[in-house]
Amino acid sequence: MQGKKYGFKGYINTLENAIQELNTQTSSPSQATIMSRILSDLVVLDHFSKAYQGEVTTALDKKDYFEAFKSIYQEHKGDSSVYEHRLDSILGDS
């Protein structure tokens, strides 16, 4: 993961590069649906990460950064319904 090696800026660059790569024309409706879902999730993850930059930066320094990030999500997911709707499948307990 880029964030582990390059900190918050590397992490955000990874998200933004993935968003750019997915923001392209697709050849089929099913592919467009899947890419749209992933793109939406990444945009919300990018927003969430920037909103809680201090906490995310600290999490990236942890040995188990995914669990640390998940804790941040659990603490703040109620701050905006879009976090729960878009990120719960990635970071929630489901």
N, CA, C and O atoms as a GROMACS GRO file, in nm:
protein
  376
    1MET      N    1   0.084  -0.119   0.000
    1MET     CA    2   0.000   0.000   0.000
    1MET      C    3   0.088   0.124   0.000
    1MET      O    4   0.181   0.133   0.080
    2GLN      N    5   0.060   0.218  -0.088
    2GLN     CA    6   0.140   0.340  -0.101
    2GLN      C    7   0.140   0.425   0.026
    2GLN      O    8   0.240   0.489   0.057
    3GLY      N    9   0.030   0.426   0.099
    3GLY     CA   10   0.021   0.507   0.220
    3GLY      C   11   0.117   0.462   0.326
    3GLY      O   12   0.170   0.545   0.401
    4LYS      N   13   0.142   0.334   0.335
    4LYS     CA   14   0.235   0.281   0.434
    4LYS      C   15   0.376   0.331   0.405
    4LYS      O   16   0.450   0.366   0.496
    5LYS      N   17   0.412   0.334   0.280
    5LYS     CA   18   0.548   0.374   0.241
    5LYS      C   19   0.561   0.526   0.227
    5LYS      O   20   0.663   0.582   0.267
    6TYR      N   21   0.461   0.593   0.171
    6TYR     CA   22   0.472   0.735   0.137
    6TYR      C   23   0.378   0.825   0.218
    6TYR      O   24   0.365   0.943   0.187
    7GLY      N   25   0.314   0.771   0.321
    7GLY     CA   26   0.230   0.852   0.407
    7GLY      C   27   0.097   0.888   0.343
    7GLY      O   28   0.054   0.828   0.244
    8PHE      N   29   0.034   0.988   0.401
    8PHE     CA   30  -0.100   1.028   0.359
    8PHE      C   31  -0.104   1.071   0.213
    8PHE      O   32  -0.196   1.037   0.140
    9LYS      N   33  -0.004   1.145   0.170
    9LYS     CA   34  -0.002   1.193   0.032
    9LYS      C   35   0.005   1.075  -0.066
    9LYS      O   36  -0.064   1.076  -0.169
   10GLY      N   37   0.084   0.976  -0.037
   10GLY     CA   38   0.091   0.858  -0.122
   10GLY      C   39  -0.039   0.781  -0.125
   10GLY      O   40  -0.081   0.731  -0.229
   11TYR      N   41  -0.103   0.773  -0.010
   11TYR     CA   42  -0.233   0.707   0.001
   11TYR      C   43  -0.337   0.778  -0.085
   11TYR      O   44  -0.409   0.715  -0.162
   12ILE      N   45  -0.345   0.910  -0.071
   12ILE     CA   46  -0.442   0.988  -0.150
   12ILE      C   47  -0.409   0.980  -0.298
   12ILE      O   48  -0.500   0.969  -0.381
   13ASN      N   49  -0.282   0.986  -0.334
   13ASN     CA   50  -0.244   0.972  -0.475
   13ASN      C   51  -0.289   0.837  -0.531
   13ASN      O   52  -0.332   0.830  -0.646
   14THR      N   53  -0.279   0.733  -0.452
   14THR     CA   54  -0.324   0.600  -0.496
   14THR      C   55  -0.474   0.602  -0.523
   14THR      O   56  -0.519   0.550  -0.625
   15LEU      N   57  -0.551   0.661  -0.432
   15LEU     CA   58  -0.697   0.671  -0.453
   15LEU      C   59  -0.729   0.753  -0.577
   15LEU      O   60  -0.811   0.712  -0.659
   16GLU      N   61  -0.665   0.868  -0.589
   16GLU     CA   62  -0.694   0.956  -0.703
   16GLU      C   63  -0.654   0.893  -0.836
   16GLU      O   64  -0.723   0.913  -0.936
   17ASN      N   65  -0.544   0.818  -0.838
   17ASN     CA   66  -0.504   0.749  -0.961
   17ASN      C   67  -0.606   0.641  -0.998
   17ASN      O   68  -0.639   0.624  -1.116
   18ALA      N   69  -0.654   0.569  -0.898
   18ALA     CA   70  -0.755   0.466  -0.925
   18ALA      C   71  -0.884   0.529  -0.977
   18ALA      O   72  -0.948   0.475  -1.068
   19ILE      N   73  -0.921   0.642  -0.920
   19ILE     CA   74  -1.042   0.713  -0.966
   19ILE      C   75  -1.024   0.754  -1.112
   19ILE      O   76  -1.116   0.736  -1.192
   20GLN      N   77  -0.909   0.808  -1.146
   20GLN     CA   78  -0.882   0.849  -1.285
   20GLN      C   79  -0.890   0.730  -1.380
   20GLN      O   80  -0.948   0.741  -1.488
   21GLU      N   81  -0.831   0.618  -1.341
   21GLU     CA   82  -0.830   0.499  -1.426
   21GLU      C   83  -0.972   0.446  -1.450
   21GLU      O   84  -1.003   0.399  -1.560
   22LEU      N   85  -1.056   0.453  -1.349
   22LEU     CA   86  -1.192   0.400  -1.362
   22LEU      C   87  -1.286   0.497  -1.432
   22LEU      O   88  -1.393   0.456  -1.477
   23ASN      N   89  -1.250   0.621  -1.440
   23ASN     CA   90  -1.335   0.723  -1.499
   23ASN      C   91  -1.318   0.724  -1.652
   23ASN      O   92  -1.275   0.823  -1.711
   24THR      N   93  -1.352   0.612  -1.712
   24THR     CA   94  -1.337   0.596  -1.858
   24THR      C   95  -1.464   0.535  -1.916
   24THR      O   96  -1.550   0.484  -1.844
   25GLN      N   97  -1.474   0.540  -2.046
   25GLN     CA   98  -1.586   0.477  -2.115
   25GLN      C   99  -1.573   0.324  -2.103
   25GLN      O  100  -1.462   0.270  -2.098
   26THR      N  101  -1.687   0.258  -2.099
   26THR     CA  102  -1.687   0.112  -2.092
   26THR      C  103  -1.755   0.055  -2.216
   26THR      O  104  -1.823   0.126  -2.289
   27SER      N  105  -1.734  -0.072  -2.236
   27SER     CA  106  -1.786  -0.135  -2.357
   27SER      C  107  -1.920  -0.206  -2.337
   27SER      O  108  -1.984  -0.246  -2.434
   28SER      N  109  -1.962  -0.221  -2.212
   28SER     CA  110  -2.090  -0.290  -2.189
   28SER      C  111  -2.162  -0.230  -2.068
   28SER      O  112  -2.098  -0.173  -1.980
   29PRO      N  113  -2.294  -0.244  -2.065
   29PRO     CA  114  -2.369  -0.192  -1.949
   29PRO      C  115  -2.328  -0.257  -1.817
   29PRO      O  116  -2.321  -0.190  -1.714
   30SER      N  117  -2.300  -0.386  -1.819
   30SER     CA  118  -2.260  -0.452  -1.694
   30SER      C  119  -2.125  -0.400  -1.644
   30SER      O  120  -2.107  -0.380  -1.524
   31GLN      N  121  -2.033  -0.379  -1.735
   31GLN     CA  122  -1.903  -0.324  -1.698
   31GLN      C  123  -1.920  -0.181  -1.645
   31GLN      O  124  -1.855  -0.142  -1.549
   32ALA      N  125  -2.006  -0.104  -1.706
   32ALA     CA  126  -2.031   0.033  -1.661
   32ALA      C  127  -2.090   0.034  -1.520
   32ALA      O  128  -2.055   0.119  -1.439
   33THR      N  129  -2.179  -0.059  -1.492
   33THR     CA  130  -2.241  -0.068  -1.360
   33THR      C  131  -2.137  -0.100  -1.254
   33THR      O  132  -2.135  -0.036  -1.148
   34ILE      N  133  -2.053  -0.197  -1.280
   34ILE     CA  134  -1.949  -0.236  -1.184
   34ILE      C  135  -1.850  -0.121  -1.163
   34ILE      O  136  -1.816  -0.088  -1.049
   35MET      N  137  -1.805  -0.061  -1.271
   35MET     CA  138  -1.708   0.048  -1.260
   35MET      C  139  -1.769   0.168  -1.188
   35MET      O  140  -1.700   0.236  -1.113
   36SER      N  141  -1.896   0.195  -1.212
   36SER     CA  142  -1.964   0.305  -1.145
   36SER      C  143  -1.969   0.282  -0.994
   36SER      O  144  -1.946   0.374  -0.917
   37ARG      N  145  -1.997   0.161  -0.954
   37ARG     CA  146  -2.003   0.126  -0.812
   37ARG      C  147  -1.865   0.146  -0.747
   37ARG      O  148  -1.854   0.208  -0.641
   38ILE      N  149  -1.764   0.093  -0.809
   38ILE     CA  150  -1.628   0.105  -0.754
   38ILE      C  151  -1.584   0.250  -0.752
   38ILE      O  152  -1.525   0.296  -0.654
   39LEU      N  153  -1.611   0.322  -0.858
   39LEU     CA  154  -1.575   0.463  -0.866
   39LEU      C  155  -1.643   0.544  -0.754
   39LEU      O  156  -1.579   0.627  -0.690
   40SER      N  157  -1.771   0.518  -0.732
   40SER     CA  158  -1.843   0.586  -0.624
   40SER      C  159  -1.781   0.557  -0.489
   40SER      O  160  -1.763   0.647  -0.407
   41ASP      N  161  -1.748   0.431  -0.465
   41ASP     CA  162  -1.686   0.393  -0.338
   41ASP      C  163  -1.552   0.465  -0.319
   41ASP      O  164  -1.523   0.514  -0.210
   42LEU      N  165  -1.472   0.470  -0.424
   42LEU     CA  166  -1.340   0.535  -0.413
   42LEU      C  167  -1.352   0.685  -0.390
   42LEU      O  168  -1.274   0.742  -0.314
   43VAL      N  169  -1.448   0.749  -0.455
   43VAL     CA  170  -1.467   0.893  -0.436
   43VAL      C  171  -1.508   0.922  -0.291
   43VAL      O  172  -1.458   1.016  -0.230
   44VAL      N  173  -1.597   0.841  -0.237
   44VAL     CA  174  -1.639   0.861  -0.098
   44VAL      C  175  -1.524   0.829  -0.003
   44VAL      O  176  -1.505   0.899   0.096
   45LEU      N  177  -1.448   0.724  -0.031
   45LEU     CA  178  -1.331   0.691   0.052
   45LEU      C  179  -1.230   0.804   0.050
   45LEU      O  180  -1.171   0.836   0.154
   46ASP      N  181  -1.209   0.864  -0.065
   46ASP     CA  182  -1.119   0.979  -0.077
   46ASP      C  183  -1.169   1.096   0.009
   46ASP      O  184  -1.092   1.158   0.082
   47HIS      N  185  -1.298   1.125  -0.001
   47HIS     CA  186  -1.357   1.234   0.078
   47HIS      C  187  -1.346   1.204   0.227
   47HIS      O  188  -1.304   1.290   0.304
   48PHE      N  189  -1.382   1.083   0.267
   48PHE     CA  190  -1.374   1.043   0.407
   48PHE      C  191  -1.231   1.057   0.459
   48PHE      O  192  -1.209   1.110   0.568
   49SER      N  193  -1.135   1.011   0.380
   49SER     CA  194  -0.994   1.016   0.421
   49SER      C  195  -0.946   1.159   0.439
   49SER      O  196  -0.872   1.189   0.533
   50LYS      N  197  -0.987   1.247   0.351
   50LYS     CA  198  -0.948   1.388   0.362
   50LYS      C  199  -1.017   1.455   0.480
   50LYS      O  200  -0.958   1.541   0.546
   51ALA      N  201  -1.142   1.417   0.507
   51ALA     CA  202  -1.216   1.476   0.619
   51ALA      C  203  -1.154   1.438   0.753
   51ALA      O  204  -1.159   1.516   0.848
   52TYR      N  205  -1.095   1.321   0.760
   52TYR     CA  206  -1.034   1.272   0.884
   52TYR      C  207  -0.884   1.248   0.864
   52TYR      O  208  -0.828   1.148   0.911
   53GLN      N  209  -0.822   1.340   0.794
   53GLN     CA  210  -0.681   1.326   0.755
   53GLN      C  211  -0.589   1.296   0.874
   53GLN      O  212  -0.504   1.207   0.863
   54GLY      N  213  -0.604   1.365   0.983
   54GLY     CA  214  -0.517   1.343   1.098
   54GLY      C  215  -0.525   1.200   1.149
   54GLY      O  216  -0.423   1.137   1.175
   55GLU      N  217  -0.646   1.150   1.163
   55GLU     CA  218  -0.665   1.014   1.211
   55GLU      C  219  -0.617   0.910   1.109
   55GLU      O  220  -0.558   0.809   1.146
   56VAL      N  221  -0.643   0.936   0.982
   56VAL     CA  222  -0.600   0.844   0.877
   56VAL      C  223  -0.447   0.840   0.870
   56VAL      O  224  -0.388   0.733   0.853
   57THR      N  225  -0.383   0.956   0.882
   57THR     CA  226  -0.237   0.962   0.880
   57THR      C  227  -0.179   0.877   0.993
   57THR      O  228  -0.082   0.804   0.973
   58THR      N  229  -0.238   0.888   1.111
   58THR     CA  230  -0.194   0.807   1.225
   58THR      C  231  -0.216   0.658   1.198
   58THR      O  232  -0.130   0.576   1.230
   59ALA      N  233  -0.330   0.624   1.139
   59ALA     CA  234  -0.361   0.484   1.109
   59ALA      C  235  -0.261   0.424   1.011
   59ALA      O  236  -0.226   0.306   1.022
   60LEU      N  237  -0.215   0.504   0.915
   60LEU     CA  238  -0.121   0.454   0.815
   60LEU      C  239   0.012   0.414   0.878
   60LEU      O  240   0.086   0.334   0.820
   61ASP      N  241   0.043   0.468   0.995
   61ASP     CA  242   0.167   0.435   1.064
   61ASP      C  243   0.156   0.309   1.151
   61ASP      O  244   0.257   0.260   1.201
   62LYS      N  245   0.036   0.258   1.168
   62LYS     CA  246   0.014   0.141   1.252
   62LYS      C  247   0.054   0.014   1.178
   62LYS      O  248   0.050   0.010   1.054
   63LYS      N  249   0.092  -0.087   1.252
   63LYS     CA  250   0.128  -0.215   1.192
   63LYS      C  251   0.008  -0.274   1.118
   63LYS      O  252   0.020  -0.318   1.004
   64ASP      N  253  -0.107  -0.274   1.183
   64ASP     CA  254  -0.229  -0.324   1.119
   64ASP      C  255  -0.315  -0.203   1.080
   64ASP      O  256  -0.417  -0.176   1.142
   65TYR      N  257  -0.271  -0.132   0.977
   65TYR     CA  258  -0.336  -0.007   0.937
   65TYR      C  259  -0.479  -0.028   0.892
   65TYR      O  260  -0.561   0.062   0.906
   66PHE      N  261  -0.511  -0.146   0.837
   66PHE     CA  262  -0.648  -0.167   0.793
   66PHE      C  263  -0.743  -0.170   0.913
   66PHE      O  264  -0.851  -0.111   0.909
   67GLU      N  265  -0.704  -0.238   1.019
   67GLU     CA  266  -0.787  -0.241   1.140
   67GLU      C  267  -0.797  -0.101   1.202
   67GLU      O  268  -0.903  -0.062   1.250
   68ALA      N  269  -0.687  -0.026   1.200
   68ALA     CA  270  -0.690   0.111   1.253
   68ALA      C  271  -0.784   0.197   1.170
   68ALA      O  272  -0.860   0.277   1.225
   69PHE      N  273  -0.779   0.182   1.038
   69PHE     CA  274  -0.867   0.259   0.951
   69PHE      C  275  -1.012   0.218   0.974
   69PHE      O  276  -1.101   0.303   0.975
   70LYS      N  277  -1.036   0.091   0.993
   70LYS     CA  278  -1.171   0.041   1.019
   70LYS      C  279  -1.226   0.103   1.148
   70LYS      O  280  -1.344   0.135   1.155
   71SER      N  281  -1.142   0.119   1.249
   71SER     CA  282  -1.185   0.182   1.375
   71SER      C  283  -1.226   0.327   1.352
   71SER      O  284  -1.325   0.373   1.409
   72ILE      N  285  -1.150   0.397   1.269
   72ILE     CA  286  -1.185   0.537   1.236
   72ILE      C  287  -1.320   0.539   1.166
   72ILE      O  288  -1.405   0.623   1.197
   73TYR      N  289  -1.340   0.448   1.074
   73TYR     CA  290  -1.467   0.440   1.003
   73TYR      C  291  -1.582   0.414   1.100
   73TYR      O  292  -1.684   0.482   1.094
   74GLN      N  293  -1.565   0.316   1.189
   74GLN     CA  294  -1.671   0.282   1.284
   74GLN      C  295  -1.706   0.404   1.370
   74GLN      O  296  -1.823   0.425   1.403
   75GLU      N  297  -1.606   0.481   1.407
   75GLU     CA  298  -1.628   0.599   1.491
   75GLU      C  299  -1.702   0.710   1.416
   75GLU      O  300  -1.782   0.782   1.476
   76HIS      N  301  -1.676   0.725   1.287
   76HIS     CA  302  -1.729   0.840   1.212
   76HIS      C  303  -1.836   0.807   1.108
   76HIS      O  304  -1.886   0.898   1.043
   77LYS      N  305  -1.870   0.681   1.090
   77LYS     CA  306  -1.964   0.648   0.982
   77LYS      C  307  -2.100   0.714   0.999
   77LYS      O  308  -2.170   0.736   0.900
   78GLY      N  309  -2.139   0.744   1.120
   78GLY     CA  310  -2.266   0.810   1.144
   78GLY      C  311  -2.264   0.959   1.112
   78GLY      O  312  -2.369   1.023   1.113
   79ASP      N  313  -2.147   1.014   1.084
   79ASP     CA  314  -2.136   1.157   1.053
   79ASP      C  315  -2.201   1.193   0.920
   79ASP      O  316  -2.241   1.307   0.899
   80SER      N  317  -2.212   1.095   0.830
   80SER     CA  318  -2.273   1.120   0.700
   80SER      C  319  -2.329   0.987   0.647
   80SER      O  320  -2.258   0.887   0.646
   81SER      N  321  -2.453   0.988   0.605
   81SER     CA  322  -2.514   0.864   0.557
   81SER      C  323  -2.442   0.809   0.434
   81SER      O  324  -2.444   0.688   0.410
   82VAL      N  325  -2.379   0.896   0.357
   82VAL     CA  326  -2.307   0.847   0.238
   82VAL      C  327  -2.190   0.757   0.279
   82VAL      O  328  -2.154   0.665   0.206
   83TYR      N  329  -2.131   0.783   0.395
   83TYR     CA  330  -2.024   0.695   0.442
   83TYR      C  331  -2.077   0.554   0.464
   83TYR      O  332  -2.017   0.456   0.419
   84GLU      N  333  -2.190   0.544   0.533
   84GLU     CA  334  -2.248   0.412   0.557
   84GLU      C  335  -2.292   0.345   0.428
   84GLU      O  336  -2.268   0.226   0.408
   85HIS      N  337  -2.356   0.422   0.339
   85HIS     CA  338  -2.408   0.363   0.215
   85HIS      C  339  -2.297   0.318   0.120
   85HIS      O  340  -2.311   0.217   0.053
   86ARG      N  341  -2.187   0.392   0.114
   86ARG     CA  342  -2.082   0.360   0.018
   86ARG      C  343  -1.968   0.279   0.078
   86ARG      O  344  -1.907   0.199   0.007
   87LEU      N  345  -1.937   0.298   0.206
   87LEU     CA  346  -1.817   0.238   0.262
   87LEU      C  347  -1.841   0.117   0.351
   87LEU      O  348  -1.747   0.043   0.381
   88ASP      N  349  -1.964   0.095   0.393
   88ASP     CA  350  -1.988  -0.013   0.487
   88ASP      C  351  -1.952  -0.149   0.427
   88ASP      O  352  -1.904  -0.237   0.499
   89SER      N  353  -1.973  -0.167   0.298
   89SER     CA  354  -1.938  -0.295   0.235
   89SER      C  355  -1.787  -0.317   0.232
   89SER      O  356  -1.740  -0.431   0.224
   90ILE      N  357  -1.711  -0.209   0.238
   90ILE     CA  358  -1.565  -0.218   0.237
   90ILE      C  359  -1.510  -0.228   0.379
   90ILE      O  360  -1.424  -0.311   0.408
   91LEU      N  361  -1.561  -0.143   0.468
   91LEU     CA  362  -1.502  -0.127   0.600
   91LEU      C  363  -1.590  -0.173   0.716
   91LEU      O  364  -1.542  -0.184   0.829
   92GLY      N  365  -1.716  -0.200   0.689
   92GLY     CA  366  -1.808  -0.238   0.796
   92GLY      C  367  -1.784  -0.380   0.843
   92GLY      O  368  -1.693  -0.449   0.797
   93ASP      N  369  -1.868  -0.422   0.936
   93ASP     CA  370  -1.857  -0.557   0.991
   93ASP      C  371  -1.932  -0.660   0.910
   93ASP      O  372  -1.932  -0.778   0.944
   94SER      N  373  -1.997  -0.617   0.802
   94SER     CA  374  -2.077  -0.711   0.724
   94SER      C  375  -1.994  -0.799   0.635
   94SER      O  376  -2.048  -0.883   0.563
   0.00000   0.00000   0.00000
